[in-house]
């Protein structure tokens, strides 16, 4: 539940920031007449991910075991791809998000302002779809338990409260540090989802090595124990993974972690100060 609470909190805070920026800019321009349209777009953006989550949860019933494993494994890999892209995208565009949304909103406000519906729907909906897909993958990895979904909803609710307080100026948080640390945590969670998805594809027979465990520490860390359950819920821990799952987990963490650290180190590096123009050389006397 903790992992999905943080996922919901992070993604929900991104959505809350987007809505806050859009609402504040519309009010600043005196176009309060389009606020209702903005909220229509936000409402659509929130309903669509719920629909996707419902389809993913109840749609596979009636499918064969192999088809369910293929679907679950494939969507887990897609979820890992989405979350990895989102983490790096946020690190790259966080500083320019406000100006980008303002410029897009200027275009959307032309005429009656119905473009605001589309802008709000796309800006918020992207985050919602990513969240629903990733949370669904973690729910599937825990055997269908509803605790991850409850954790994500609590995280989104917390983010909504924080977003309102930020809009009112009643609270200030270091958003850069928040997104940096939660991004690192999401990479760790995504590594577990990747391993789980590959395990599903192995069970479906699409990938080799299924059923052959690289090691088995289930006696030392039983899956039914409180600490085994906690590790599985937070990091998708598997006490008896296959060799492919272990290799994928380490490779993903090494590669993605390297580029993530590199991105944040370059972002903290101060810009070079402009050097004084070199004085023109005196002409060489003939």
N, C-alpha and C positions, 0 to 999 in steps of 0.2 A: 504493500500500500504506500509506503514512504516514497519509493521510486516514482510511482505514478502521481503521487501528490506533488512532487517536485516538477514532474513533467507538466502537469496541469497548471501549476503555479507559474512556471516559466512561459509556456505557450499562452496561458491566459493573460499574463502581464504584457506580453507582446501585443495581443489583441486589444487589451485595455489601453495601452499607449497609443496604438493606431487610432482608436476611437476618440481618445482624449485630444489628440492632435487635430483630428478632423473637426470635432465639435468646437474646440477653442478657436480654430481658424474661421469657421463659419460665423461664429458669434462675433469675432473681431471685425469681420467684413460687413456685419450688419445684415447677413442673409439668414436670419432666423426662420424665414419662411421655408427653407429647405431642410430644417432639422428633422421634420417628420419623415422626409424621404430618406435622409441619412439613416434614421433608425429602422426604416423598412429594409434597407440594404443590410444592416447589421443583423436584423432578425432572420432574414433569409440565409445569411452566412452562418448563423448558429443552427438553423434547422437542418441544413444540408448534411453537415457532419453527423448529426444524430441519425439521419436516414441511412447514411453509409454504414454507420456502426450497426444499425439494426439489420441491414442486408447481410453484412459480414457475419453477424452472430447467428441469425436464424436461416439465412439462405442456404448454407451447405447441408442442412438436414435432408436426408433422402439420397445424398451422394454416396458413392462407394467409399470405403476406407482409403483406398489409394488416391481417389480424386480429392478427398478432404485433406490428405497429407500434402498433395501437390499444391492445392490452393493455399493452405496454411503456410507452407514453406515459402512459396513464391511471394505471398503478400508480406511475410516477415522480411524477406530480402528487400522488397520495395519500401517497407517502412524504415529499414536501416538506411537505405539510400536517401529517403526524404529527410530523415533526421540529421544525417551527416551533412547534407547540402544546407539545411536550415541553420545548423550551428555555424558553418563557415560564412553563410550569407549574412547572418546577424552580426558576426564579427567584422565583416567588411563594410556593411552599409549602415550600421547603427548610427554613426555620426551624421550621415546625410539623409536619414529617414525623414526627418521633419521637413527639410527643404524639398525633398522629392514628393512627399504627400501634398505639400502646399502647391507645387507647380501642377500636379495632376488635378487637384481640386479646383484650381483656377479654370482649367479647361472644362471640368464637369459642371461648373456653376453657370455656364453660358445658357441663356434662355431661361426656361422654367426650372432648370437644375435637376432634371431627371437623371442626368449622368452621375449624380451623387449616389444614387441607388446602386449603380453598377460598380462605382469606385469602392464604396463601403463593402459591397458584397465580395468583390475580388480581394480586397486588402485584408479583410477579416477572415473570409472563407478559406483562404489558402492555409492560414495558421490552424483553423479548425479541422480541416481535412487531414493535415499532417498529424495533429493530435489524436484524432479518432483512429487513424490507421495504426499509429504506434501503440496506443493504449490497447487496441484490439489485439495486436501481436503479443503484448505482455499478458493480456488476459488468457489468450490461447495457450501460452507457455506455462501457465499455472494450472492448467486443466479445467478452465472455464470458471474459475472462482470470480465472484463479483467484487471482491475486495479491491483489485486494481482500478476498476471503473469508479468505485466509490471514492478512492483516493484521488483520482484525477478530477472528479467533480468537486471535491473539497478544495483542491488546489486552484481550480478555475474560480470558485466562489471567493476564495481568499484574494486572488488576483483582481477580481472585480471590485472588492472593497478597497484594495490598495490603489487601484486606478482612480476610483472616486476621490480618495483622500489626496492623491497627487494632483488631480484636477482642481480641487479646492485649495491646494497649497497647504494642507494640514500635516503633510508628512513629506520627508525627503529621504531618498535612499540612493546609494551609489549604484546606479543601474549598470555601469560598465563592469564593476566588480561582480555584481550579481549574475550577469549574463556570462561572464568569464568562468566562474566556478560552476554554475549550473550546466554550461556547455561541456565542461570537462566531465561532469558526472553523467550527462547524457551519452557521451562517447563510451563510457564504461558500460552503461546499460545497453547501448546499441550493440556492443560486442557480444553480450549474452544473447540478445535477440537474433543476431546473425548466426551464432552457433546453434540456437534452437531451430531456426529455419532450415539450416543445412541438415540437421538431424531429421526433420520431417521429410525432406527430399530423399534422404538415404533410406528411410523407412518405406517410402513410396517406390524405391528401386530406381530412381533417376540418377542417383549418385552412388558410387561404390563405397564399400566399407561399413555398411549398416550392420548393426548387431555385434560388431567387433569393438570392444571397449579399449581405449588407450590405457586406462587404469580404472580402478573401482575403489573408492574410499567411502562407500555407503555405510560401512560399519563404524568408521570413525566419525562421519557426519551423516547420520541417518536423515533421509528426506522428511521423515515424520516428526523429527525433533524440532523444537522451537527455533534453534539457531539454523537448522537446515531449511526450514520454512522461510525464515527471515532472509537468508542468503538467496534462496530461489526467488522470493518475491521482489527483492531489490535488484539483484544482479543476474537473475536467471541462472543461478548456480546449478550445475548438474554434477552429482558425485561420480557418475560413470559415463563420461563422454566418449565419443569415438575419436580416432586420431585426426580426422578431418576437422571436427569441431574444435579440438584443442589448437590445431595449427591455424585455423581461421580466426579464432579468438585472439591469439598472440599477434598474428600478422596485422589484423585490423587495428588493434591497440597501438602497435608499433608505428604503422604508417600514418594513420589518422592522428594519433597523438603527436607525432613529430611535426606534421604540418600545422596542427592546431597551436602548439607551443611556438612554432616559428611565426605564425600569423600574429600572435599577441605580442611577441617580442618586437617584431617590426613595427607594430602599432604604437608601442611605448617609446620607440627610439625617437629622440628629438630630431626635428627637421634641421638640415644643415643650414647654418647662417650664411647669408650671401657675402661673398668676399668683395672687398673693394676692387674696383676696376683698376687694372694695371695701368700705370702711367705710360703714355706713349714713349717709345724709344726715341732719343734724340738722333737726328740724322747724322750719319757718319760723314765727317767733312772730307771733301775730295782733296 
